[in-house]
Amino acid sequence: MLRSLSLVAALIGLIPTASAQLLQANPKATRADSLRGTLTPLRTCYDINYYHLDVKLNIDDRSLSGSNLFRFTATQDFTRLQFDLFANLTVEKVVYKGQSLPFTREANAVFVTFAQPIRKGSQDEFTVFYAGKPRVAERAPWDGGLVFTKDANGKPWVATAVQGLGASAWWPNKDHQSDEVDSMLISVTVPQGLKDVSNGRLRKTTKLKGGLTRFDWAVRNPINNYDVALNVGDYTSFSDSYTGEKGKLSLEYWVLRENLGKAKTHFAANVKPMLKSLEHWFGPYPFYEDGYKLVDAPHLGMEHQSAVAYGNKYQNGYLGHDRSATGWGLKWDFIIIHESGHEWFGNNITSKDIADMWVHESFTTYSEALFTESQFGKPAGQEYLHGQRRNIQNDGPIIGPYGVNQEGSGDMYDKGSNLLNMVRTIVNDDEKWRQILRGLGQQFYHQTVTTEQIVGYINQQSGKNLTKVFDQYLRYGSIPTLEIRQEEGKVLVRWVANVPDFDMPVRVRLKGGQYGFIQPGTRFQEISLPGATKDNLEVDTFNYYIGVLVD
C-alpha cells in the first residue's frame, strides 16, 4: 500500500529482556506494541500451517461473529501460547478437542493454556470463537479497519483494509508477519443479494436460512495476515486469462454493477501490460494457483493477495495526478501497477518484521519505473524515477525499530526506489540486474525475509559488497554527500556519510565526456582523470540520489 504521500495530504506474562531493551530504545513503543511485535516463546512455539476463518457479517450494526481454526505444528514442547485479537472484540471461547480452554487477555494479546503439553513436532489444532464490532476506518486505507458505505444504488458496500493496523483488528490469528499459513479457507456469510469476494478461488456458494449466503474462498498459497480480505457488495464479475511464464493465468474482475462498462475497457488497458512487464522484471506471477483478481473497493487500494483492492476511480495516475510530475505517471493507472506489484514484493516475499517494510515498498515503488520503462523506454522510466524524488522527506531511517510493530520512514517508497536504481547503476549491467530481481523471487519464493537476506543476495549475485550503501540509505535519514576540492592542481574527493568507511562507487565525467566510475572513501583522495578540475567535473546526480559539495 502507498501511504504518507504529500500529494494525498494536500488532496484529501513478563516482557522478555529483548522487548524491554526495545522499549527503552524506542520510548514511543508501548507494552501492547511489544506484545504485538516481539517473537516471544509463546509465539515461536507453534508454526501456523492452516486457518479456516468462518465469519458472519452483520451490516446493520457493523458487527461480525464467527470462528477461526488454527492448525499448527509445534516447534517445541509447550503448554501455553499467544494469539492476537483486538481488545474491542470478545473471545467467546477457545475449543481444543471438544473442550474449552482457559485463556487470559492483555491488550490485544490472548494467552491460551493447555491441560497437557503439546509435544514438539506434533500437528494439532484449536478453534477460537469470537464476536464484536471491529474498528471502523475513517480514512481507509491509511488508518485501517473496516469500511462501511453504500454504492451508487444505495446498496451496502463493505471492505477490510488493515495493513499496519493489523489483521487481528477483525479476526483472531498469530498477528506477526514472520509466520504465514501454507493455505487457508475463508468463509464469509452475508445478507442475501450481496456477494463476498475474498482471496483465492471461490470454492462454493451456499444459501442459508434467514436470508443469508455463505461464500467459501480457498487460498492454496502461503498468505500473510493483513492480505486476508473481505469485500462485500452488489458485485458482478467478468473474466479473462493471460498466457504468462507459467502458462495460463486466470484473471477475474469483481466490480460494482455501475462500473461494469468502464471496468472492461480500463482493466484491459492496464492489467495484461502490467503482467507482461512485471513478469519480465521479477519473474512469474507468484500465485498462478490462486489466480489474479481486481476487486472494486470503497477505498483507494490495497495489495490483498490474489484479490487486489482497487479504488482509483477508473482513471490514470494517482487519483488523476502524477506523483512524479513528469507526465509519465498519467499514462497508466497507478493503483493497478503499484498494488499488483506487491504480489511479488510484499506477498510473495514478505518481511519478517514490519521494521523491514522497505522490502515491500521500495521494490514495488521501483516497479512503477520499471513498468514505465517497459512501455515507453528506459529514458522514460529513469525520468519517472527521478521525478519520485520530489516526495522524499529524508526525515528518518527507512528501517524502523525491530520487535515493536513499527515501520520506518515513509521514504521507504520513493527514496527506496531511487536506492534500487543506484544499485542498478553500480551493477552497470542491465541484464544482470534483471536477473538479480528475478532471482530474488526464486530464492525467496513464498518466504518471509530480513533486510540482511535481501542485501546479502544482491551482494552475492552482483559480485559487489553494497552493504554500506544499503546501510546509509536504509538506516539513516540523511543522504551521503560527495565533497570535491582542488589543491595544488589535484582534484580530491571524499564521501561525507553516517556509515563508517562509506565507499559507494559513483559515476563522474568531464563536461561533455563519458561517465566512468570512481570509488571514493571517507578520506580525501585524488581522482585519476586527466584534465579534471573541480569546475569541469560532473557527478551523475541523475542516477544517484546524493549531495555534492564543491569547496
C-alpha positions, 0 to 999 in steps of 0.5 A: 500500500502507498501511504504518507504521500504529500500529494494525498495530504494536500488532496484529501506474562513478563516482557522478555529482556529483548522487548524491554531493551526495545522499549527503552530504545524506542520510548514511543513503543508501548507494552501492547506494541511489544506484545504485538511485535516481539517473537516471544516463546509463546509465539515461536512455539507453534508454526501456523500451517492452516486457518479456516476463518468462518465469519458472519457479517452483520451490516446493520450494526457493523458487527461480525461473529464467527470462528477461526481454526488454527492448525499448527505444528509445534516447534517445541514442547509447550503448554501455553501460547499467544494469539492476537485479537483486538481488545474491542472484540470478545473471545467467546471461547477457545475449543481444543478437542471438544473442550474449552480452554482457559485463556487470559487477555492483555491488550490485544494479546490472548494467552491460551493454556493447555491441560497437557503439553503439546509435544514438539513436532506434533500437528494439532489444532484449536478453534477460537470463537469470537464476536464484536464490532471491529474498528471502523476506518475513517480514512481507509486505507491509511488508518485501517479497519473496516469500511462501511458505505453504500454504492451508487444504488444505495446498496451496502458496500463493505471492505477490510483494509488493515495493513499496519493496523493489523489483521487481528483488528477483525479476526483472531490469528498469530498477528506477526508477519514472520509466520504465514499459513501454507493455505487457508479457507475463508468463509464469509456469510452475508445478507442475501443479494450481496456477494463476498469476494475474498482471496483465492478461488471461490470454492462454493456458494451456499444459501442459508436460512434467514436470508443469508449466503455463505461464500467459501474462498480457498487460498492454496498459497502461503498468505500473510495476515493483513492480505486476508480480505473481505469485500462485500457488495452488489458485485458482478464479475467478468473474466479473462486469462493471460498466457504468462511464464507459467502458462495460463493465468486466470484473471477475474474482475469483481466490480460494482454493477455501475462500473461494469462498462468502464471496468472492461475497457480500463482493466484491459488497458492496464492489467495484461501490460502490467503482467507482461512487464512485471513478469519480465522484471521479477519473474512469474506471477507468484500465485498462478494457483490462486489466480489474479483478481481486481476487486472494486473497493470503497477505498483507494487500494490495497495489495490483498493477495490474489484479490487486489483492492482497487479504488482509483476511480477508473482513471490514470495516475494517482487519483488523476495526478502524477506523483512524479510530475513528469507526465509519465505517471498519467499514462497508466493507472497507478493503483493497478501497477503499484498494488499488483506489484506487491504480489511479488514484493510484499506477498510473495516475499514478505518481511519478517518484521514490519521494521523491514517494510522497505522490502515491500515498498521500495521494490514495488515503488521501483516497479512503477519505473520499471513498468514505465520503462517497459512501455515507453523506454528506459529514458522514460522510466529513469525520468519517472524515477527521478521525478519520485524524488520530489516526495522524499522527506529524508526525515528518518531511517527507512528501517524502523525499530525491530520487535515493536510493530513499527515501520520506518520512514515513509521514504521507504517508497520513493527514496527506496526506489531511487536506492534500487536504481543506484544499485542498478547503476553500480551493477552497470549491467542491465541484464544482470540486474534483471536477473538479480530481481528475478532471482530474488523471487526464486530464492525467496519464493513464498518466504518471509525475509530480513533486510540482511537476506535481501542485501546479502543476495544482491551482494552475492549475485552482483559480485559487489559488497553494497552493504554500506550503501544499503546501510546509509540509505536504509538506516539513516535519514540523511543522504551521503554527500560527495565533497570535491576540492582542488589543491595544488592542481589535484582534484580530491574527493571524499564521501561525507556519510553516517556509515563508517568507511562509506565507499559507494562507487559513483559515476563522474565525467568531464563536461561533455565526456563519458561517465566512468566510475570512481570509488571514493572513501571517507578520506580525501583522495585524488581522482585519476582523470586527466584534465579534471578540475573541480569546475569541469567535473560532473557527478551523475546526480541523475542516477544517484540520489546524493549531495555534492559539495564543491569547496 
